[in-house]
Amino acid sequence: MNPQIQLDIVNGCLIAGMLALSINLLLGYTRHISVAHAAFAGVGAYGATWFSVQQGLPFPVCVAIGAGLALACGFVVGLPSLGLMDEFLILLTLCIGALFTAVVTSAPDLGGAYGLLGIERVSVAGRTLLRPSDWLPYLALGFCAVVAVCWYLTRSPYGRRLRAVGDEPTAAGALGLPVQLLRLQVFTLAAGLAGVAGATSAYYNQVTSPAMWNFNQTLLIIIMVIVGGTGTLTGPVLGAVLVTVLPRALQFAGLPADRAGTYSQIIFAVLLVVMVLARPGGLVRRRPGGRIVSGLFAGSGEAGEESPAVTREVTVRAEGLTKHFGGVVALDGVTIALPERQISALVGPNGAGKTTLFNALTGFLPVERGRVFVGDVDVTAMSPARRARLGLVRSFQDVRSFATMSPLDSVAAAVPARHGADLTSALLHPRATRRGERTARRTARHWLGYVGVDPGHAGPVGDLSFAEQKLVALARTLASGAEVLLLDEPLSGVDERWVDSIMELLERLRDDGHTICIVEHSLHVVSRLATHVFFMESGALTATGTVEELLGRPEFADVYFGAAS
């Protein structure tokens, strides 16, 4: 075989690897799905080609322009996709891909169906890059740069937050993580990296055409990641090698190019189905529970403690909250103020609206009327993440753990950080990022020890017992720094031997100054913990007082307390 043909295959693997690594940021970390990824690469390719052919700009400038255009398109497409369910996001990006193909095919200035030709040859130090061997070191350099960017982001505190968003976005938002912003940043960045790969491909192939960046190409890029392994760096690269080499190998075996392409697509489809059913994580699986953040960011000094005492007073109150689900009144003018530095309980029969009230207080459910205040701040229109940063967080009855992360990383993801937890500081402030990571790990170790979970447990949270998962969820809630904790049935489903331990833990938190409100059905738990009880029925607060006061009223004992006891 001609050595130049071999090097051409290697170069194709490098370009495909850049595309696979870029979409892996979506599929493998935030668990977002885009079927317009080839279109973003095409934007980079067409942008670089047009400015080369029409304006005569040099190679680095054209690649930068192509990447910038892809970055901008990723932002424009990603912005309206925030909050969309996966199926609607797929439809949106599918339409974007079809729109791209229609535009470049019908635009005469972009070469129509045949694409753009006449790209200026690249010259480095007076040497023109003509053969695959000439291109190889520079494509390898570009590939290594993409690998470095992906490694830096995914193995930094920023990457840990992306993993948390991918594992459980609702819980991540409840802890103060800006879920939608993180998703938008990654969507935009992935589009920009695809633009770099597309622009580089245009120069390497000396042509840009609609067929190079259509829907089929997006499917091939997705297959690279799913077959190779999502959420890793080596997996997508391995998948890129397989997808690039197989059609060429079939040609070398004697098949015509068109038949080799058809057969390879059939093989890819069968391989995808087999991998999804038999090995969902891909050929290279991400190790659950392994350390996410590289030691480069952590350094030394992880031992130590953070004081659990609450240093500021945060009050939570709501006025006239009203919410309907069709003809059902979920909240009927609820007005409530949580007693400070005490444990209160929200009780009532099933369907009374207790969890709905928690959702309304924390911003997961918009109300039709009424207002919610955290301190003196009206947070009615604020997101759950903004309310969490003001000091109001909640837990969930079904735990919603970051199941693939270790307890230490799961809790550290919730620690507020000034540096390293957002894209800009992760890239531009490495020293501050290291300091923030040391603080996060120290805080996480403290709160895990506080709730009685081993901070050194190396396995994923999903492998722990249900009670231990609830303790980890409580630890990450505390690590968020919130003063007001809304705990939805913190003892439900917990083995009897853990009940007293968790109640003692809640009493310690109260003594440390936290304001706690629990949803609970057990009269024993409410009697021991709660100094104040709110009784809900049919979406309305019908009574408040101590447990003894409510037990003295026969109508409430019959409706709830009698059944609970």
Secondary structure, DSSP 8 states (H G I E B T S, - for coil): --HHHHHHHHHHHHHHHHHHHHHHIIIIII----S-HHHHHHHHHHHHHHHHHHH---HHHHHHHHHHHHHHHHHHHHHHHTT--HHHHHHHHHHHHHHHHHHHHH-GGGTGGG-B------EETTEE--SHHHHHHHHHHHHHHHHHHHHHHHTSHHHHHHHHHHH-HHHHHHTT--HHHHHHHHHHHHHHHHHHHHHHHHHHHT-B-GGGGSHHHHHHHHHHHHHH-TT-SHHHHHHHHHHHHHHHHHHHTT--HHHHHHHHHHHHHHHHHHHHHH-TT-SS---TT---S-HHHH-S-----------S---EEEEEEEEEETTEEEEEEEEEE--TTSEEEEE-STTSSHHHHHHHHHTSS--SEEEEEETTEE-TTS-HHHHHHTTEEE--TT----TTS-HHHHHHTTS--SSSSSHHHHHH-HHHHHHHHHHHHHHHHHHHHHHT--TT--S-GGGS-HHHHHHHHHHHHHHTT-SEEEEESTTTT--HHHHHHHHHHHHHHHHTT-EEEEE---HHHHHHH-SEEEEEETTEEEEEE-HHHHHTSHHHIIIIIHHH-
